[in-house]
C-alpha cells in the first residue's frame, strides 16, 4: 500500500477475537469461499470536463481523488439502476 492507513492497528492487534462484535455480520460457510471470485471492473482512461472548483475540491481531499469520483459515480449509477428496476 502506498497510502498511510488510518486504522488503529495497535488497538486491533491487542483485541481478542471474543471482543469483536460480529452480530451484524452474516456467517459465511465453506461453500461461499469455495465459490467466491474476486472481480475488479476494468478501468478505462477518459477525458471528462468538470467544473474547476469541483475538481479542485476533490484534489484537496488528497491522493485518490479519481477513485473517490469514480465511487460517487458508481453509487449514483447503482441508485438509478435500482430505481428503474
Secondary structure, DSSP 8 states (H G I E B T S, - for coil): --S---S-HHHHHH--GGGS--TTS----HHHHHH----------------HHHHHHHHHT-TTHHHHHHHHHHHHHHHHHHHH-
